[in-house]
Every structure is written in C-alpha cells, then in structure tokens.
Amino acid sequence: MKSGILKMASWGLLAVVLLAGCSKKNDPDPDPDQNEKYVVITMSENTLTKPGYATAFDSKPIGNISNIAAGTLQGMGMGGWRPYKNWLFKMFNTSANEKGIERLNVSANGVVTSGGFLKTNNTINGSGNFVVQNETSGFYWDADKPFMIQRFNPTTLSRTGEWDFESNIKKTDEGINNQSIGQHFLAVKNGKLFADVHYGKNTGAQSGMFDDFFSGIYIAVIDIATGNYEKTINYDNTGGIAYINDNEMYSFDTNGDLYLVTQGRSAIGGKSKLLRIKAAATDFDAWEINMDDIMTGGKFVSIFADNGKLYTTIPTVALTGGPTGNINFSEIWEFYVIDAASKTRTKINDLPLVTNPGAAYGAQKLDGKIIFRVNAPSINVNGYFELIGSGASPVFNVSEGGSVSGVYKIEVDQ
C-alpha cells in the first residue's frame, strides 16, 4: 500500500454481502436510548510511523465500506489500539507516532479526535506499554526509569506515582546490557499486577528486542493494594514474551485463566509457545503449546481465549525476516482454533491466507460474536469475518483507507 487511499475490488466470496453496502447511517431503526458507535481503524502505509485513519460508524459496518469520511481522524500510530470499556487507547500518538499512552475521543456526531497523551521515553521500544485496572488506576513502563512501574489515572490520563523494584530484580551478570520490568507484558489478575522482567543483551534503541540473556521468561507478581513485590516466576526454554505494540499478545478466558504468547528466541521464532496461568494461581502451570511441535521456523503472534477455545494464527511456511522477509506482509498465516483441554488444533474454514496482524488483534469479539481480521491484498480482501460453526462469513470489507487494524463498539454521550 503506497498511498493513503487504498482502492479495492470486491472479492467473489464477498459479493452478496458487499451489495448491502455501508455508510455512517446504515441502521434504519437505531435504539433511541443509546448512541452507539462502531469505530474502525486502518493503516494506510506499511511504514514505521503507521499512518492511517479512524472513523466512527453509527451502526455495525457491513459490506463494502470506506474508512475516510467526514469526522475521520487522520494521523500516525494507526497500527492498532487497546480498547477498555468505552475507551480507545493507543501506545503511539496520532500527531507524531511518539511513544506513550493516547486516548481517542469520539463525539456524539461521530467525529474522532486525538484526546490526551501521556508521553514517555521515545527511544526505547516498549516505552508506554500499559494496562488499565479500572477507571482511576493503571500501570505503565517508561524506559527513562526501567526498574520502575509507573502508575496513572486513565480518566485524567495523568501520572500518579511509581513503584521501584530495582532491589528486587536487578542482576549483575556480565553480558546483561539492559534490564526492565513491564516493558513487554503487563496484566492485572485477582488484585495482582503481573509484569515481565527482562534481562537483555542489546543496547540503545534495540534494548529488549528479542535479546533474552537467559533461557526463559520471567514475570514479577506485585500486590496492587500495597505495591509490594511478592515473587518472580519463570518459564524455561522459551523467550520473547509478548511484544512492544498495541497487540497485547495475551488473553483472559471466560473462566479467568490467562493465556499468553512467547514469540521465541528470535524475531522469526524458535521455542515460541502459548503458556497459561490459571485463574486462581500466581504461577505457570504445566500446560503449554509449543510451535516447534507444529512446524519448524514458526511462531505465535496473537491469542484470543473464549470459553475454553483459543483462536490464533499459525504460519504455513518457515518465517523469514528483513526487508524482503515474509513475516509481516506476506499472505502465509492461517487461523486455527485450539481446544485448551485437549490441545486439539482445527483450522477455521472459509478464510483465506492472511498477513500477520502485527499491532492489531487477529481475533476478538464484536456484539458477542467472534470475528477475525482478514487482510489478503492479493485477492482484495481487507476486513472482518465472523465465526459461524467451523467456518466464517464476511462482515465488512474496507475498500478505502488502508489495511484494517481494528473495529470496536463504544457508547458515547448524547
């Protein structure tokens, strides 16, 4: 995609749905007691600044849609977002793709604007990684203070304090050139904050980027009520926990079990796994799914858990990196559902091969239905499909605005 306007023809399987069309006013009988908006985000160019658009629709998009309209927000950092209830947060601001925490605002008449921004160090990847506990409490990592967890108020988007864990986690082994807590992974569960503890080999801007010093991953468990460090747990023979963008790469199942992604020992995988911390536990259990048992040269890059089922993407060929690599923008990924109890893996039917979701979520829920981000430029497919039985059916396709990065429903004040 070389320009901000992406023109697409309709794909044959979408033809029936696309005839329905879609506009910002496509619901003939909206509920007068609610002002719902479906916000769609797209990335118009595959560049580091992630330019793109965010548009609010008055009803659920269906058929062929444009993501450029009156009220659309245009800017940078549009590779994805982290929704929380009626809020849309990004780890990169719209004005300059700076690292931090930005909230998008959506007005009653559908105008999307950039709201507040909590700025962090803008050099080290992962700076601004955050998690929201509730409307007044959240936690984030700022590379300027790598041994600290920063606290913030999500409503005011203002910093409220910090916790220092240097004495709990610092190591002095020769060859460790960067250390951090919360750079890649922050999650809240049962009154505890789980924060990855990273020991890395790299320096400068690449600190923390697939450079694990030890042979496994580490997570600190912190009591939120007191701010006290309780312990560090670890899982050996893997690496690369989560990542440094808006795709959190972890998911809570319906029963509270936490599933998380480790991408492996390098950017193109190796010992990549899905791991689990049970709902009432603060330690890893023995459950795992190892990508090396599925294929050589692959890795996991997303996870969505729902009612004992895990939805993820698996590559069809060995991954390659670099400017000409296939890892990000080649159509080599397939969607699967994995039964958490039996670990049985089943391919989702009726979906084409797709590109890596990257900062976007590969699977999520919308209006109680599981949907998949399907980006396959070679066949002009760029939107969302809905899970139906063992297959999937198209919901909408974005023909203008770039590759789809997310869809989310919120309610706004009248």
C-alpha positions in Angstrom: 0.0 0.0 0.0 1.8 3.1 -1.3 -0.8 5.8 -0.6 -3.4 6.9 1.9 -6.2 5.8 -0.4 -6.4 2.1 -0.9 -8.7 1.1 -3.8 -10.0 -2.5 -3.8 -12.3 -4.5 -6.0 -14.8 -6.8 -4.4 -13.7 -10.4 -3.9 -16.1 -13.1 -5.2 -16.9 -14.6 -1.8 -17.9 -11.2 -0.6 -20.2 -10.2 -3.4 -23.5 -10.9 -1.8 -22.5 -9.0 1.4 -21.0 -6.1 -0.4 -24.2 -5.5 -2.3 -25.7 -4.4 1.0 -23.2 -1.5 1.2 -22.5 0.5 4.3 -22.4 4.1 5.3 -22.2 6.1 8.5 -26.1 5.9 8.6 -26.9 2.3 7.7 -29.2 1.3 10.6 -32.9 2.1 9.8 -34.0 1.6 13.4 -31.4 2.8 15.8 -32.1 2.5 19.5 -33.1 6.0 20.7 -31.9 5.3 24.2 -28.3 4.6 23.1 -25.7 6.3 21.0 -23.5 3.5 19.8 -20.5 4.0 17.6 -18.5 1.3 15.8 -15.0 2.7 15.3 -12.8 1.3 12.6 -9.1 2.0 12.3 -6.9 1.4 9.3 -3.2 1.8 8.4 -2.6 3.4 5.0 1.1 2.7 4.6 3.4 -0.1 5.8 5.9 2.3 7.4 7.3 2.7 10.9 5.1 5.7 11.6 1.9 3.7 10.8 -0.2 6.4 9.1 -3.9 5.8 8.8 -7.5 6.7 9.7 -10.0 6.2 12.5 -13.7 6.5 11.6 -16.9 6.2 13.7 -19.9 4.5 12.2 -23.4 4.9 13.6 -24.2 1.2 13.2 -22.3 -2.0 12.6 -20.4 -1.8 9.3 -21.5 -4.3 6.7 -20.5 -4.8 3.1 -18.0 -2.6 1.4 -17.0 0.5 3.4 -14.7 3.5 3.2 -12.8 4.4 6.3 -12.3 8.0 5.1 -15.3 10.3 5.8 -16.4 13.5 7.4 -15.3 13.2 11.0 -12.5 10.7 10.3 -9.3 11.2 12.2 -6.1 11.0 10.1 -2.7 10.6 11.6 0.0 8.3 12.7 0.3 5.3 15.1 -2.7 3.6 13.5 -1.4 0.1 13.6 -3.8 -0.9 16.4 -5.2 0.0 19.8 -6.1 -1.3 23.2 -9.8 -0.8 24.0 -11.0 -0.6 27.5 -14.8 -0.4 28.0 -15.8 2.8 26.3 -12.2 4.0 25.8 -9.8 3.6 22.9 -6.1 3.8 23.8 -3.1 3.7 21.6 0.6 3.3 22.5 1.6 5.8 19.9 0.2 9.3 19.5 -1.6 10.4 16.3 0.4 13.6 15.8 3.9 12.2 15.6 3.8 8.4 16.4 5.6 9.2 19.7 5.6 6.5 22.4 3.2 6.9 25.3 -0.5 6.5 26.0 -3.0 8.3 23.9 -6.8 8.2 24.2 -9.1 8.8 21.2 -12.3 10.8 21.7 -15.5 10.1 19.8 -18.2 12.7 19.8 -22.0 12.1 19.6 -22.0 13.2 15.9 -19.2 10.7 15.1 -16.2 13.0 15.0 -13.0 11.2 16.1 -10.3 13.3 17.7 -7.0 12.8 19.5 -7.5 13.2 23.2 -5.0 13.3 26.0 -1.5 11.9 25.7 0.8 10.7 28.4 4.3 10.9 26.9 7.1 8.5 27.8 10.7 7.9 26.6 10.5 8.0 22.8 13.7 5.9 22.0 13.3 2.5 23.6 10.7 0.2 22.2 8.0 -0.8 24.7 8.1 2.6 26.4 4.4 3.3 27.1 3.4 -0.3 27.5 0.4 -0.2 29.8 -2.6 -1.9 31.4 -5.8 -0.4 32.8 -7.0 -1.7 36.1 -10.1 0.5 36.3 -11.3 4.0 35.5 -8.9 5.6 38.0 -5.9 3.1 38.1 -3.5 1.9 35.5 0.2 0.9 35.2 2.8 1.6 32.5 6.5 1.3 31.7 8.7 4.3 30.9 12.2 3.5 29.5 13.6 6.5 31.4 13.1 4.5 34.6 13.5 0.9 33.6 13.3 -0.6 37.1 10.1 1.2 37.9 6.4 0.6 37.3 4.6 3.9 36.7 1.1 4.5 37.9 -1.5 6.6 36.1 -5.2 7.7 36.2 -6.8 6.6 32.9 -9.7 9.1 33.3 -7.4 12.1 33.5 -4.5 10.4 31.6 -2.1 11.7 34.2 0.8 10.0 36.1 0.0 9.4 39.7 3.2 7.7 41.1 5.7 4.9 40.7 6.9 1.7 42.3 10.7 1.0 42.4 11.7 -2.7 42.1 15.4 -2.3 41.4 16.4 -4.0 44.6 14.1 -6.9 43.8 15.1 -7.7 40.2 18.5 -6.2 39.3 21.2 -8.6 38.3 24.9 -8.0 37.7 25.8 -10.9 35.3 28.3 -9.9 32.7 26.6 -9.5 29.3 23.3 -8.2 30.6 23.1 -4.8 29.0 19.5 -3.9 29.6 17.0 -4.7 32.3 13.4 -3.7 32.7 10.1 -4.5 34.4 6.9 -4.3 32.4 8.5 -3.4 29.0 6.6 -6.2 27.1 3.9 -7.6 29.4 1.6 -6.1 32.0 -1.6 -7.8 33.2 -4.0 -7.4 36.1 -5.5 -10.5 37.7 -7.1 -11.0 41.2 -5.6 -7.9 42.7 -2.1 -8.7 41.4 -0.1 -7.0 38.7 1.9 -9.3 36.5 4.9 -7.6 34.9 7.6 -9.2 32.7 11.1 -8.9 34.0 13.6 -8.7 31.1 17.3 -9.3 31.0 18.7 -8.5 27.6 21.9 -8.3 25.6 21.2 -5.3 23.3 21.9 -1.7 23.9 20.3 1.6 22.7 17.0 1.6 20.7 17.1 -2.2 20.3 17.1 -2.9 24.1 14.7 -5.6 24.9 14.1 -6.7 21.3 14.5 -10.5 21.1 17.7 -10.4 23.1 16.9 -12.6 26.1 20.0 -13.2 28.1 18.6 -16.2 30.0 16.9 -19.3 28.5 13.4 -18.5 29.7 11.0 -15.7 30.6 10.4 -14.0 34.0 7.3 -12.4 35.4 7.1 -10.4 38.7 4.0 -10.7 40.8 3.1 -7.5 42.6 0.3 -6.9 45.2 -1.6 -3.9 43.9 -3.1 -2.8 47.2 0.3 -2.4 48.8 2.6 -2.1 45.9 4.7 -4.9 47.4 6.8 -7.2 45.2 5.8 -10.8 46.1 7.9 -13.0 43.8 9.3 -13.6 40.3 8.0 -16.7 38.4 9.7 -18.1 35.3 9.2 -20.4 32.4 12.2 -22.0 30.9 13.1 -22.9 27.3 11.4 -20.0 25.5 11.8 -16.3 25.0 10.3 -13.1 23.6 7.3 -12.7 25.8 4.6 -10.7 24.1 6.0 -7.6 22.2 6.1 -3.8 22.2 2.9 -2.7 20.4 -0.8 -2.5 20.8 -1.4 -6.2 20.3 -1.1 -7.3 23.9 -0.5 -11.0 22.9 -2.3 -12.3 25.9 -6.0 -13.1 26.7 -8.2 -14.0 29.6 -10.5 -16.9 29.1 -14.1 -16.8 30.3 -13.1 -18.6 33.5 -10.3 -16.2 34.2 -7.4 -18.3 33.0 -4.7 -16.2 31.5 -3.1 -17.3 28.2 0.0 -15.6 26.9 2.3 -15.7 23.8 6.0 -16.0 23.8 7.4 -15.4 20.3 10.6 -17.3 20.9 14.3 -16.9 20.9 14.4 -14.7 17.8 12.3 -12.4 15.7 11.4 -15.3 13.4 10.6 -17.8 16.2 12.2 -20.8 17.7 10.7 -22.1 21.1 7.6 -19.9 20.6 4.9 -21.0 23.0 1.4 -20.5 24.3 1.5 -20.6 28.1 -1.1 -20.4 30.9 -1.6 -19.1 34.4 -4.8 -20.5 35.9 -7.4 -18.1 37.2 -6.7 -18.5 40.9 -2.9 -19.1 40.5 0.1 -16.8 40.5 2.4 -19.4 38.9 2.6 -21.0 35.5 1.1 -24.5 35.3 2.5 -27.3 33.2 0.2 -26.6 30.2 1.9 -25.4 27.0 1.6 -25.5 23.3 5.0 -25.3 21.5 5.1 -24.0 17.9 8.2 -26.2 17.4 5.9 -29.2 17.7 3.7 -27.8 14.9 6.3 -26.6 12.5 9.9 -25.6 12.3 10.6 -22.0 11.8 7.3 -20.5 13.0 5.9 -18.6 16.0 2.7 -17.4 17.6 1.9 -13.7 17.2 -1.7 -13.5 18.6 -4.1 -15.1 21.0 -7.8 -14.8 21.9 -9.4 -17.1 24.5 -13.1 -17.7 24.8 -14.9 -20.5 26.7 -12.0 -22.9 26.6 -11.2 -22.2 23.0 -8.0 -20.5 21.8 -8.0 -18.6 18.5 -4.7 -17.9 16.9 -2.7 -17.7 13.6 -0.2 -20.2 12.5 2.2 -19.7 9.6 2.1 -22.1 6.6 5.8 -21.8 5.8 9.0 -21.0 7.7 9.3 -17.3 8.6 11.9 -15.0 7.1 12.8 -11.5 8.3 14.4 -8.4 6.9 13.2 -6.0 4.2 12.3 -8.9 1.8 11.1 -11.3 4.5 7.6 -12.9 4.6 6.9 -12.5 8.3 4.7 -9.3 8.2 3.2 -8.6 4.9 3.1 -11.9 3.0 -0.2 -13.9 3.0 1.2 -17.0 4.8 -0.9 -17.2 8.0 -3.9 -19.4 8.8 -6.5 -19.1 11.5 -6.9 -22.0 13.9 -9.0 -22.8 17.0 -7.3 -24.8 19.7 -9.3 -26.7 22.4 -7.5 -25.7 25.6 -8.3 -29.0 27.4 -7.3 -31.5 24.6 -4.9 -29.2 22.7 -6.7 -30.3 19.5 -6.0 -27.9 16.7 -8.6 -27.2 14.0 -8.3 -24.8 11.0 -11.1 -22.3 10.6 -12.8 -22.9 7.2 -13.7 -20.3 4.6 -10.8 -17.9 5.5 -8.0 -17.1 3.0 -4.4 -17.0 4.0 -3.7 -13.6 5.7 -0.9 -11.3 6.6 0.5 -11.0 10.1 -2.0 -9.0 12.3 1.0 -7.1 13.7 -0.2 -4.5 16.2 -3.8 -5.4 15.5 -5.7 -8.2 17.2 -6.1 -11.3 15.0 -9.3 -12.4 16.7 -11.7 -10.6 19.1 -15.4 -10.3 19.9 -17.9 -7.9 18.5 -21.5 -7.9 19.6 -21.0 -11.3 21.2 -19.6 -12.8 18.0 -16.0 -13.9 17.4 -14.5 -12.1 14.5 -11.3 -12.4 12.6 -9.1 -9.7 11.0 -8.6 -10.9 7.4 -6.1 -9.0 5.3 -5.3 -10.6 2.0 -4.3 -7.9 -0.5 -3.7 -10.3 -3.4 -7.4 -11.2 -3.5 -8.7 -7.7 -2.4 -9.9 -8.9 1.0 -9.4 -6.4 3.8 -11.9 -6.6 6.7 -13.5 -8.9 9.2 -15.1 -12.3 9.1 -17.5 -13.7 11.7 -17.1 -17.3 13.1 -20.1 -19.4 12.1 -19.8 -23.1 13.2 -16.5 -24.4 12.0 -16.2 -21.7 9.3 -16.5 -18.0 8.8 -18.5 -15.5 6.8 -17.6 -11.9 5.8 -18.9 -9.0 7.8 -17.4 -6.0 6.1 -14.6 -5.1 3.7 -12.6 -1.9 3.8 -12.1 -0.6 0.2 -10.6 2.8 1.1 -8.3 3.9 3.9 -5.7 1.1 4.1 -5.3 -2.2 5.8 -7.7 -2.8 8.6 -6.2 -2.5 12.1 -9.3 -2.8 14.4 -13.0 -2.5 15.0 -14.6 -1.7 18.4 -18.0 -0.7 19.6 -18.4 2.1 22.2 -21.3 4.2 23.6 -20.9 8.0 23.6 -22.8 10.7 25.4 -25.8 12.1 23.6 
